[in-house]
Amino acid sequence: MLQEAKEAWSDAAENSGESTPRPIPSEYDCGGEFTLRIPRSLHRELSKTAEVEGVSLNQYCTHLLSKGTTKDEGCATAHIV
């Protein structure tokens, strides 16, 4: 149904002379979610620290990951020590 709606909208815009925006191609199609397996001891440590900081484990890990990456030409590169 979504595809039909997109096509109908595109056809209507074309018939009325309006231009339709084209999607910007992306080399990386990231949904913002991934699974990471870590040792239980690290999970425990991260969970405790997140609780002390008053944030969710997800927020805390996102914070740590963002501190350890640089954005170079649209791609985040981790600095792993």
PDB file of N, CA, C and O in Angstrom:
ATOM      1  N   MET A   1       0.821  -1.199   0.000  1.00  0.00           N
ATOM      2  CA  MET A   1       0.000   0.000   0.000  1.00  0.00           C
ATOM      3  C   MET A   1       0.865   1.263   0.000  1.00  0.00           C
ATOM      4  O   MET A   1       0.528   2.267  -0.628  1.00  0.00           O
ATOM      5  N   LEU A   2       1.975   1.187   0.712  1.00  0.00           N
ATOM      6  CA  LEU A   2       2.864   2.343   0.768  1.00  0.00           C
ATOM      7  C   LEU A   2       3.418   2.662  -0.617  1.00  0.00           C
ATOM      8  O   LEU A   2       3.469   3.822  -1.025  1.00  0.00           O
ATOM      9  N   GLN A   3       3.828   1.627  -1.327  1.00  0.00           N
ATOM     10  CA  GLN A   3       4.367   1.835  -2.669  1.00  0.00           C
ATOM     11  C   GLN A   3       3.315   2.462  -3.580  1.00  0.00           C
ATOM     12  O   GLN A   3       3.626   3.358  -4.365  1.00  0.00           O
ATOM     13  N   GLU A   4       2.067   1.992  -3.477  1.00  0.00           N
ATOM     14  CA  GLU A   4       0.972   2.553  -4.281  1.00  0.00           C
ATOM     15  C   GLU A   4       0.757   4.023  -3.947  1.00  0.00           C
ATOM     16  O   GLU A   4       0.551   4.840  -4.844  1.00  0.00           O
ATOM     17  N   ALA A   5       0.802   4.363  -2.670  1.00  0.00           N
ATOM     18  CA  ALA A   5       0.629   5.752  -2.249  1.00  0.00           C
ATOM     19  C   ALA A   5       1.758   6.627  -2.785  1.00  0.00           C
ATOM     20  O   ALA A   5       1.516   7.746  -3.237  1.00  0.00           O
ATOM     21  N   LYS A   6       2.986   6.123  -2.738  1.00  0.00           N
ATOM     22  CA  LYS A   6       4.126   6.885  -3.269  1.00  0.00           C
ATOM     23  C   LYS A   6       3.964   7.135  -4.758  1.00  0.00           C
ATOM     24  O   LYS A   6       4.217   8.239  -5.242  1.00  0.00           O
ATOM     25  N   GLU A   7       3.538   6.103  -5.485  1.00  0.00           N
ATOM     26  CA  GLU A   7       3.350   6.242  -6.932  1.00  0.00           C
ATOM     27  C   GLU A   7       2.223   7.214  -7.253  1.00  0.00           C
ATOM     28  O   GLU A   7       2.343   8.020  -8.176  1.00  0.00           O
ATOM     29  N   ALA A   8       1.124   7.145  -6.494  1.00  0.00           N
ATOM     30  CA  ALA A   8      -0.008   8.051  -6.715  1.00  0.00           C
ATOM     31  C   ALA A   8       0.407   9.491  -6.454  1.00  0.00           C
ATOM     32  O   ALA A   8       0.059  10.393  -7.216  1.00  0.00           O
ATOM     33  N   TRP A   9       1.156   9.704  -5.367  1.00  0.00           N
ATOM     34  CA  TRP A   9       1.630  11.059  -5.055  1.00  0.00           C
ATOM     35  C   TRP A   9       2.552  11.580  -6.150  1.00  0.00           C
ATOM     36  O   TRP A   9       2.448  12.733  -6.568  1.00  0.00           O
ATOM     37  N   SER A  10       3.458  10.716  -6.610  1.00  0.00           N
ATOM     38  CA  SER A  10       4.398  11.102  -7.654  1.00  0.00           C
ATOM     39  C   SER A  10       3.663  11.432  -8.953  1.00  0.00           C
ATOM     40  O   SER A  10       3.982  12.420  -9.615  1.00  0.00           O
ATOM     41  N   ASP A  11       2.690  10.611  -9.314  1.00  0.00           N
ATOM     42  CA  ASP A  11       1.910  10.858 -10.530  1.00  0.00           C
ATOM     43  C   ASP A  11       1.138  12.171 -10.435  1.00  0.00           C
ATOM     44  O   ASP A  11       1.103  12.947 -11.389  1.00  0.00           O
ATOM     45  N   ALA A  12       0.520  12.417  -9.276  1.00  0.00           N
ATOM     46  CA  ALA A  12      -0.248  13.650  -9.085  1.00  0.00           C
ATOM     47  C   ALA A  12       0.657  14.868  -9.177  1.00  0.00           C
ATOM     48  O   ALA A  12       0.288  15.871  -9.789  1.00  0.00           O
ATOM     49  N   ALA A  13       1.822  14.792  -8.584  1.00  0.00           N
ATOM     50  CA  ALA A  13       2.760  15.913  -8.636  1.00  0.00           C
ATOM     51  C   ALA A  13       3.233  16.145 -10.062  1.00  0.00           C
ATOM     52  O   ALA A  13       3.338  17.289 -10.506  1.00  0.00           O
ATOM     53  N   GLU A  14       3.514  15.077 -10.773  1.00  0.00           N
ATOM     54  CA  GLU A  14       3.974  15.190 -12.161  1.00  0.00           C
ATOM     55  C   GLU A  14       2.883  15.777 -13.046  1.00  0.00           C
ATOM     56  O   GLU A  14       3.161  16.626 -13.892  1.00  0.00           O
ATOM     57  N   ASN A  15       1.637  15.327 -12.856  1.00  0.00           N
ATOM     58  CA  ASN A  15       0.513  15.826 -13.661  1.00  0.00           C
ATOM     59  C   ASN A  15       0.218  17.296 -13.400  1.00  0.00           C
ATOM     60  O   ASN A  15      -0.285  17.989 -14.284  1.00  0.00           O
ATOM     61  N   SER A  16       0.521  17.778 -12.208  1.00  0.00           N
ATOM     62  CA  SER A  16       0.266  19.184 -11.882  1.00  0.00           C
ATOM     63  C   SER A  16       1.470  20.070 -12.203  1.00  0.00           C
ATOM     64  O   SER A  16       1.432  21.282 -11.994  1.00  0.00           O
ATOM     65  N   GLY A  17       2.531  19.456 -12.710  1.00  0.00           N
ATOM     66  CA  GLY A  17       3.712  20.227 -13.078  1.00  0.00           C
ATOM     67  C   GLY A  17       4.682  20.466 -11.945  1.00  0.00           C
ATOM     68  O   GLY A  17       5.697  21.138 -12.127  1.00  0.00           O
ATOM     69  N   GLU A  18       4.383  19.925 -10.778  1.00  0.00           N
ATOM     70  CA  GLU A  18       5.298  20.082  -9.641  1.00  0.00           C
ATOM     71  C   GLU A  18       6.461  19.105  -9.766  1.00  0.00           C
ATOM     72  O   GLU A  18       6.310  18.001 -10.288  1.00  0.00           O
ATOM     73  N   SER A  19       7.607  19.524  -9.287  1.00  0.00           N
ATOM     74  CA  SER A  19       8.742  18.610  -9.290  1.00  0.00           C
ATOM     75  C   SER A  19       8.696  17.770  -8.016  1.00  0.00           C
ATOM     76  O   SER A  19       8.227  18.220  -6.971  1.00  0.00           O
ATOM     77  N   THR A  20       9.182  16.568  -8.128  1.00  0.00           N
ATOM     78  CA  THR A  20       9.226  15.692  -6.959  1.00  0.00           C
ATOM     79  C   THR A  20      10.668  15.534  -6.520  1.00  0.00           C
ATOM     80  O   THR A  20      11.556  15.355  -7.355  1.00  0.00           O
ATOM     81  N   PRO A  21      10.912  15.598  -5.221  1.00  0.00           N
ATOM     82  CA  PRO A  21      12.290  15.437  -4.756  1.00  0.00           C
ATOM     83  C   PRO A  21      12.773  14.016  -5.001  1.00  0.00           C
ATOM     84  O   PRO A  21      12.019  13.054  -4.860  1.00  0.00           O
ATOM     85  N   ARG A  22      14.005  13.908  -5.357  1.00  0.00           N
ATOM     86  CA  ARG A  22      14.614  12.598  -5.582  1.00  0.00           C
ATOM     87  C   ARG A  22      15.392  12.211  -4.339  1.00  0.00           C
ATOM     88  O   ARG A  22      16.024  13.060  -3.711  1.00  0.00           O
ATOM     89  N   PRO A  23      15.351  10.937  -3.978  1.00  0.00           N
ATOM     90  CA  PRO A  23      16.119  10.519  -2.805  1.00  0.00           C
ATOM     91  C   PRO A  23      17.610  10.683  -3.039  1.00  0.00           C
ATOM     92  O   PRO A  23      18.111  10.488  -4.146  1.00  0.00           O
ATOM     93  N   ILE A  24      18.294  11.040  -1.990  1.00  0.00           N
ATOM     94  CA  ILE A  24      19.745  11.169  -2.058  1.00  0.00           C
ATOM     95  C   ILE A  24      20.334   9.782  -1.835  1.00  0.00           C
ATOM     96  O   ILE A  24      20.128   9.185  -0.778  1.00  0.00           O
ATOM     97  N   PRO A  25      21.066   9.263  -2.822  1.00  0.00           N
ATOM     98  CA  PRO A  25      21.631   7.926  -2.631  1.00  0.00           C
ATOM     99  C   PRO A  25      22.632   7.921  -1.494  1.00  0.00           C
ATOM    100  O   PRO A  25      23.397   8.868  -1.314  1.00  0.00           O
ATOM    101  N   SER A  26      22.615   6.859  -0.744  1.00  0.00           N
ATOM    102  CA  SER A  26      23.520   6.728   0.382  1.00  0.00           C
ATOM    103  C   SER A  26      24.331   5.449   0.225  1.00  0.00           C
ATOM    104  O   SER A  26      23.785   4.379  -0.044  1.00  0.00           O
ATOM    105  N   GLU A  27      25.625   5.577   0.396  1.00  0.00           N
ATOM    106  CA  GLU A  27      26.494   4.397   0.321  1.00  0.00           C
ATOM    107  C   GLU A  27      26.215   3.463   1.489  1.00  0.00           C
ATOM    108  O   GLU A  27      26.341   2.244   1.378  1.00  0.00           O
ATOM    109  N   TYR A  28      25.835   4.064   2.608  1.00  0.00           N
ATOM    110  CA  TYR A  28      25.561   3.286   3.811  1.00  0.00           C
ATOM    111  C   TYR A  28      24.119   3.516   4.224  1.00  0.00           C
ATOM    112  O   TYR A  28      23.736   4.647   4.521  1.00  0.00           O
ATOM    113  N   ASP A  29      23.324   2.476   4.246  1.00  0.00           N
ATOM    114  CA  ASP A  29      21.934   2.583   4.667  1.00  0.00           C
ATOM    115  C   ASP A  29      21.840   2.024   6.081  1.00  0.00           C
ATOM    116  O   ASP A  29      21.580   0.835   6.269  1.00  0.00           O
ATOM    117  N   CYS A  30      22.053   2.881   7.070  1.00  0.00           N
ATOM    118  CA  CYS A  30      22.093   2.443   8.463  1.00  0.00           C
ATOM    119  C   CYS A  30      20.788   2.777   9.161  1.00  0.00           C
ATOM    120  O   CYS A  30      20.292   3.900   9.075  1.00  0.00           O
ATOM    121  N   GLY A  31      20.247   1.804   9.844  1.00  0.00           N
ATOM    122  CA  GLY A  31      18.998   1.988  10.557  1.00  0.00           C
ATOM    123  C   GLY A  31      19.177   2.477  11.981  1.00  0.00           C
ATOM    124  O   GLY A  31      18.193   2.730  12.676  1.00  0.00           O
ATOM    125  N   GLY A  32      20.425   2.616  12.429  1.00  0.00           N
ATOM    126  CA  GLY A  32      20.653   3.115  13.775  1.00  0.00           C
ATOM    127  C   GLY A  32      20.619   2.041  14.844  1.00  0.00           C
ATOM    128  O   GLY A  32      20.495   2.340  16.032  1.00  0.00           O
ATOM    129  N   GLU A  33      20.729   0.810  14.429  1.00  0.00           N
ATOM    130  CA  GLU A  33      20.668  -0.277  15.407  1.00  0.00           C
ATOM    131  C   GLU A  33      21.614  -1.393  14.970  1.00  0.00           C
ATOM    132  O   GLU A  33      21.691  -1.732  13.789  1.00  0.00           O
ATOM    133  N   PHE A  34      22.332  -1.959  15.943  1.00  0.00           N
ATOM    134  CA  PHE A  34      23.156  -3.126  15.675  1.00  0.00           C
ATOM    135  C   PHE A  34      23.320  -3.920  16.957  1.00  0.00           C
ATOM    136  O   PHE A  34      23.122  -3.399  18.054  1.00  0.00           O
ATOM    137  N   THR A  35      23.682  -5.173  16.808  1.00  0.00           N
ATOM    138  CA  THR A  35      23.854  -6.048  17.960  1.00  0.00           C
ATOM    139  C   THR A  35      25.336  -6.208  18.234  1.00  0.00           C
ATOM    140  O   THR A  35      26.131  -6.411  17.316  1.00  0.00           O
ATOM    141  N   LEU A  36      25.700  -6.117  19.495  1.00  0.00           N
ATOM    142  CA  LEU A  36      27.094  -6.243  19.892  1.00  0.00           C
ATOM    143  C   LEU A  36      27.171  -7.204  21.064  1.00  0.00           C
ATOM    144  O   LEU A  36      26.517  -6.989  22.085  1.00  0.00           O
ATOM    145  N   ARG A  37      27.949  -8.243  20.934  1.00  0.00           N
ATOM    146  CA  ARG A  37      28.129  -9.200  22.020  1.00  0.00           C
ATOM    147  C   ARG A  37      29.368  -8.792  22.815  1.00  0.00           C
ATOM    148  O   ARG A  37      30.453  -8.615  22.261  1.00  0.00           O
ATOM    149  N   ILE A  38      29.179  -8.646  24.128  1.00  0.00           N
ATOM    150  CA  ILE A  38      30.277  -8.243  25.005  1.00  0.00           C
ATOM    151  C   ILE A  38      30.320  -9.189  26.205  1.00  0.00           C
ATOM    152  O   ILE A  38      29.329  -9.855  26.505  1.00  0.00           O
ATOM    153  N   PRO A  39      31.451  -9.249  26.882  1.00  0.00           N
ATOM    154  CA  PRO A  39      31.530 -10.093  28.083  1.00  0.00           C
ATOM    155  C   PRO A  39      30.543  -9.611  29.154  1.00  0.00           C
ATOM    156  O   PRO A  39      30.245  -8.420  29.248  1.00  0.00           O
ATOM    157  N   ARG A  40      30.047 -10.548  29.949  1.00  0.00           N
ATOM    158  CA  ARG A  40      29.093 -10.211  31.014  1.00  0.00           C
ATOM    159  C   ARG A  40      29.675  -9.192  31.991  1.00  0.00           C
ATOM    160  O   ARG A  40      28.968  -8.309  32.477  1.00  0.00           O
ATOM    161  N   SER A  41      30.958  -9.323  32.267  1.00  0.00           N
ATOM    162  CA  SER A  41      31.584  -8.396  33.214  1.00  0.00           C
ATOM    163  C   SER A  41      31.549  -6.959  32.677  1.00  0.00           C
ATOM    164  O   SER A  41      31.318  -6.020  33.438  1.00  0.00           O
ATOM    165  N   LEU A  42      31.773  -6.790  31.391  1.00  0.00           N
ATOM    166  CA  LEU A  42      31.713  -5.454  30.799  1.00  0.00           C
ATOM    167  C   LEU A  42      30.274  -4.942  30.787  1.00  0.00           C
ATOM    168  O   LEU A  42      30.026  -3.768  31.063  1.00  0.00           O
ATOM    169  N   HIS A  43      29.337  -5.815  30.469  1.00  0.00           N
ATOM    170  CA  HIS A  43      27.922  -5.442  30.483  1.00  0.00           C
ATOM    171  C   HIS A  43      27.524  -4.955  31.877  1.00  0.00           C
ATOM    172  O   HIS A  43      26.854  -3.933  32.024  1.00  0.00           O
ATOM    173  N   ARG A  44      27.941  -5.696  32.881  1.00  0.00           N
ATOM    174  CA  ARG A  44      27.640  -5.338  34.272  1.00  0.00           C
ATOM    175  C   ARG A  44      28.233  -3.968  34.610  1.00  0.00           C
ATOM    176  O   ARG A  44      27.557  -3.117  35.188  1.00  0.00           O
ATOM    177  N   GLU A  45      29.490  -3.766  34.249  1.00  0.00           N
ATOM    178  CA  GLU A  45      30.170  -2.498  34.542  1.00  0.00           C
ATOM    179  C   GLU A  45      29.488  -1.323  33.837  1.00  0.00           C
ATOM    180  O   GLU A  45      29.273  -0.271  34.438  1.00  0.00           O
ATOM    181  N   LEU A  46      29.155  -1.508  32.580  1.00  0.00           N
ATOM    182  CA  LEU A  46      28.481  -0.441  31.831  1.00  0.00           C
ATOM    183  C   LEU A  46      27.103  -0.144  32.413  1.00  0.00           C
ATOM    184  O   LEU A  46      26.711   1.017  32.527  1.00  0.00           O
ATOM    185  N   SER A  47      26.369  -1.195  32.781  1.00  0.00           N
ATOM    186  CA  SER A  47      25.036  -1.012  33.361  1.00  0.00           C
ATOM    187  C   SER A  47      25.104  -0.243  34.674  1.00  0.00           C
ATOM    188  O   SER A  47      24.303   0.661  34.912  1.00  0.00           O
ATOM    189  N   LYS A  48      26.056  -0.601  35.521  1.00  0.00           N
ATOM    190  CA  LYS A  48      26.203   0.083  36.817  1.00  0.00           C
ATOM    191  C   LYS A  48      26.549   1.554  36.607  1.00  0.00           C
ATOM    192  O   LYS A  48      25.974   2.430  37.254  1.00  0.00           O
ATOM    193  N   THR A  49      27.475   1.818  35.716  1.00  0.00           N
ATOM    194  CA  THR A  49      27.886   3.203  35.471  1.00  0.00           C
ATOM    195  C   THR A  49      26.733   4.017  34.893  1.00  0.00           C
ATOM    196  O   THR A  49      26.533   5.171  35.273  1.00  0.00           O
ATOM    197  N   ALA A  50      25.974   3.419  33.975  1.00  0.00           N
ATOM    198  CA  ALA A  50      24.816   4.120  33.398  1.00  0.00           C
ATOM    199  C   ALA A  50      23.810   4.461  34.487  1.00  0.00           C
ATOM    200  O   ALA A  50      23.242   5.553  34.493  1.00  0.00           O
ATOM    201  N   GLU A  51      23.590   3.527  35.408  1.00  0.00           N
ATOM    202  CA  GLU A  51      22.646   3.769  36.496  1.00  0.00           C
ATOM    203  C   GLU A  51      23.125   4.919  37.392  1.00  0.00           C
ATOM    204  O   GLU A  51      22.338   5.782  37.781  1.00  0.00           O
ATOM    205  N   VAL A  52      24.415   4.918  37.708  1.00  0.00           N
ATOM    206  CA  VAL A  52      24.982   5.995  38.526  1.00  0.00           C
ATOM    207  C   VAL A  52      24.831   7.344  37.817  1.00  0.00           C
ATOM    208  O   VAL A  52      24.541   8.359  38.451  1.00  0.00           O
ATOM    209  N   GLU A  53      25.028   7.342  36.511  1.00  0.00           N
ATOM    210  CA  GLU A  53      24.919   8.577  35.715  1.00  0.00           C
ATOM    211  C   GLU A  53      23.464   8.989  35.493  1.00  0.00           C
ATOM    212  O   GLU A  53      23.190  10.112  35.071  1.00  0.00           O
ATOM    213  N   GLY A  54      22.529   8.071  35.779  1.00  0.00           N
ATOM    214  CA  GLY A  54      21.111   8.393  35.625  1.00  0.00           C
ATOM    215  C   GLY A  54      20.622   8.365  34.189  1.00  0.00           C
ATOM    216  O   GLY A  54      19.680   9.071  33.828  1.00  0.00           O
ATOM    217  N   VAL A  55      21.272   7.541  33.369  1.00  0.00           N
ATOM    218  CA  VAL A  55      20.869   7.414  31.969  1.00  0.00           C
ATOM    219  C   VAL A  55      20.675   5.939  31.641  1.00  0.00           C
ATOM    220  O   VAL A  55      21.080   5.063  32.405  1.00  0.00           O
ATOM    221  N   SER A  56      20.052   5.677  30.498  1.00  0.00           N
ATOM    222  CA  SER A  56      19.877   4.291  30.078  1.00  0.00           C
ATOM    223  C   SER A  56      21.208   3.720  29.603  1.00  0.00           C
ATOM    224  O   SER A  56      22.128   4.458  29.252  1.00  0.00           O
ATOM    225  N   LEU A  57      21.288   2.421  29.600  1.00  0.00           N
ATOM    226  CA  LEU A  57      22.494   1.765  29.090  1.00  0.00           C
ATOM    227  C   LEU A  57      22.727   2.159  27.632  1.00  0.00           C
ATOM    228  O   LEU A  57      23.865   2.390  27.224  1.00  0.00           O
ATOM    229  N   ASN A  58      21.653   2.236  26.851  1.00  0.00           N
ATOM    230  CA  ASN A  58      21.762   2.639  25.450  1.00  0.00           C
ATOM    231  C   ASN A  58      22.358   4.049  25.327  1.00  0.00           C
ATOM    232  O   ASN A  58      23.270   4.274  24.532  1.00  0.00           O
ATOM    233  N   GLN A  59      21.837   4.993  26.118  1.00  0.00           N
ATOM    234  CA  GLN A  59      22.356   6.362  26.072  1.00  0.00           C
ATOM    235  C   GLN A  59      23.823   6.412  26.471  1.00  0.00           C
ATOM    236  O   GLN A  59      24.624   7.111  25.850  1.00  0.00           O
ATOM    237  N   TYR A  60      24.166   5.662  27.516  1.00  0.00           N
ATOM    238  CA  TYR A  60      25.543   5.678  27.996  1.00  0.00           C
ATOM    239  C   TYR A  60      26.504   5.105  26.947  1.00  0.00           C
ATOM    240  O   TYR A  60      27.556   5.686  26.679  1.00  0.00           O
ATOM    241  N   CYS A  61      26.137   3.973  26.362  1.00  0.00           N
ATOM    242  CA  CYS A  61      27.003   3.366  25.341  1.00  0.00           C
ATOM    243  C   CYS A  61      27.106   4.254  24.107  1.00  0.00           C
ATOM    244  O   CYS A  61      28.178   4.363  23.512  1.00  0.00           O
ATOM    245  N   THR A  62      25.999   4.892  23.716  1.00  0.00           N
ATOM    246  CA  THR A  62      26.036   5.815  22.577  1.00  0.00           C
ATOM    247  C   THR A  62      26.995   6.964  22.865  1.00  0.00           C
ATOM    248  O   THR A  62      27.761   7.377  21.995  1.00  0.00           O
ATOM    249  N   HIS A  63      26.947   7.469  24.079  1.00  0.00           N
ATOM    250  CA  HIS A  63      27.860   8.542  24.491  1.00  0.00           C
ATOM    251  C   HIS A  63      29.318   8.083  24.379  1.00  0.00           C
ATOM    252  O   HIS A  63      30.157   8.786  23.816  1.00  0.00           O
ATOM    253  N   LEU A  64      29.608   6.898  24.922  1.00  0.00           N
ATOM    254  CA  LEU A  64      30.982   6.385  24.878  1.00  0.00           C
ATOM    255  C   LEU A  64      31.451   6.165  23.439  1.00  0.00           C
ATOM    256  O   LEU A  64      32.579   6.509  23.089  1.00  0.00           O
ATOM    257  N   LEU A  65      30.585   5.594  22.615  1.00  0.00           N
ATOM    258  CA  LEU A  65      30.959   5.354  21.221  1.00  0.00           C
ATOM    259  C   LEU A  65      31.190   6.661  20.472  1.00  0.00           C
ATOM    260  O   LEU A  65      32.121   6.761  19.674  1.00  0.00           O
ATOM    261  N   SER A  66      30.356   7.658  20.720  1.00  0.00           N
ATOM    262  CA  SER A  66      30.515   8.926  20.006  1.00  0.00           C
ATOM    263  C   SER A  66      31.794   9.651  20.420  1.00  0.00           C
ATOM    264  O   SER A  66      32.382  10.379  19.621  1.00  0.00           O
ATOM    265  N   LYS A  67      32.224   9.454  21.663  1.00  0.00           N
ATOM    266  CA  LYS A  67      33.479  10.058  22.116  1.00  0.00           C
ATOM    267  C   LYS A  67      34.684   9.396  21.461  1.00  0.00           C
ATOM    268  O   LYS A  67      35.734  10.021  21.315  1.00  0.00           O
ATOM    269  N   GLY A  68      34.538   8.138  21.070  1.00  0.00           N
ATOM    270  CA  GLY A  68      35.661   7.398  20.527  1.00  0.00           C
ATOM    271  C   GLY A  68      35.668   7.284  19.019  1.00  0.00           C
ATOM    272  O   GLY A  68      36.375   6.441  18.466  1.00  0.00           O
ATOM    273  N   THR A  69      34.888   8.121  18.338  1.00  0.00           N
ATOM    274  CA  THR A  69      34.855   8.064  16.877  1.00  0.00           C
ATOM    275  C   THR A  69      35.134   9.432  16.293  1.00  0.00           C
ATOM    276  O   THR A  69      34.951  10.456  16.950  1.00  0.00           O
ATOM    277  N   THR A  70      35.578   9.433  15.054  1.00  0.00           N
ATOM    278  CA  THR A  70      35.700  10.667  14.288  1.00  0.00           C
ATOM    279  C   THR A  70      34.917  10.478  13.009  1.00  0.00           C
ATOM    280  O   THR A  70      34.828   9.366  12.488  1.00  0.00           O
ATOM    281  N   LYS A  71      34.357  11.542  12.508  1.00  0.00           N
ATOM    282  CA  LYS A  71      33.596  11.464  11.265  1.00  0.00           C
ATOM    283  C   LYS A  71      34.494  11.932  10.132  1.00  0.00           C
ATOM    284  O   LYS A  71      34.898  13.094  10.086  1.00  0.00           O
ATOM    285  N   ASP A  72      34.802  11.023   9.223  1.00  0.00           N
ATOM    286  CA  ASP A  72      35.685  11.312   8.116  1.00  0.00           C
ATOM    287  C   ASP A  72      34.964  10.935   6.826  1.00  0.00           C
ATOM    288  O   ASP A  72      34.751   9.755   6.549  1.00  0.00           O
ATOM    289  N   GLU A  73      34.588  11.945   6.037  1.00  0.00           N
ATOM    290  CA  GLU A  73      33.890  11.724   4.776  1.00  0.00           C
ATOM    291  C   GLU A  73      32.635  10.884   4.949  1.00  0.00           C
ATOM    292  O   GLU A  73      32.387   9.971   4.162  1.00  0.00           O
ATOM    293  N   GLY A  74      31.835  11.184   5.979  1.00  0.00           N
ATOM    294  CA  GLY A  74      30.556  10.523   6.165  1.00  0.00           C
ATOM    295  C   GLY A  74      30.623   9.164   6.815  1.00  0.00           C
ATOM    296  O   GLY A  74      29.605   8.477   6.906  1.00  0.00           O
ATOM    297  N   CYS A  75      31.797   8.754   7.271  1.00  0.00           N
ATOM    298  CA  CYS A  75      31.920   7.431   7.882  1.00  0.00           C
ATOM    299  C   CYS A  75      32.581   7.586   9.240  1.00  0.00           C
ATOM    300  O   CYS A  75      33.644   8.195   9.357  1.00  0.00           O
ATOM    301  N   ALA A  76      31.949   7.034  10.260  1.00  0.00           N
ATOM    302  CA  ALA A  76      32.522   7.098  11.607  1.00  0.00           C
ATOM    303  C   ALA A  76      33.603   6.034  11.731  1.00  0.00           C
ATOM    304  O   ALA A  76      33.396   4.872  11.380  1.00  0.00           O
ATOM    305  N   THR A  77      34.741   6.444  12.230  1.00  0.00           N
ATOM    306  CA  THR A  77      35.868   5.543  12.410  1.00  0.00           C
ATOM    307  C   THR A  77      36.165   5.438  13.892  1.00  0.00           C
ATOM    308  O   THR A  77      36.396   6.447  14.558  1.00  0.00           O
ATOM    309  N   ALA A  78      36.159   4.221  14.408  1.00  0.00           N
ATOM    310  CA  ALA A  78      36.415   4.015  15.840  1.00  0.00           C
ATOM    311  C   ALA A  78      37.907   4.039  16.106  1.00  0.00           C
ATOM    312  O   ALA A  78      38.710   3.547  15.314  1.00  0.00           O
ATOM    313  N   HIS A  79      38.255   4.622  17.241  1.00  0.00           N
ATOM    314  CA  HIS A  79      39.633   4.618  17.718  1.00  0.00           C
ATOM    315  C   HIS A  79      39.703   3.594  18.847  1.00  0.00           C
ATOM    316  O   HIS A  79      39.391   3.911  19.995  1.00  0.00           O
ATOM    317  N   ILE A  80      40.099   2.410  18.535  1.00  0.00           N
ATOM    318  CA  ILE A  80      40.141   1.336  19.509  1.00  0.00           C
ATOM    319  C   ILE A  80      41.560   1.219  20.065  1.00  0.00           C
ATOM    320  O   ILE A  80      42.533   1.084  19.323  1.00  0.00           O
ATOM    321  N   VAL A  81      41.641   1.274  21.379  1.00  0.00           N
ATOM    322  CA  VAL A  81      42.960   1.200  22.017  1.00  0.00           C
ATOM    323  C   VAL A  81      43.168  -0.174  22.590  1.00  0.00           C
ATOM    324  O   VAL A  81      44.217  -0.447  23.172  1.00  0.00           O
TER     325      VAL A  81
END
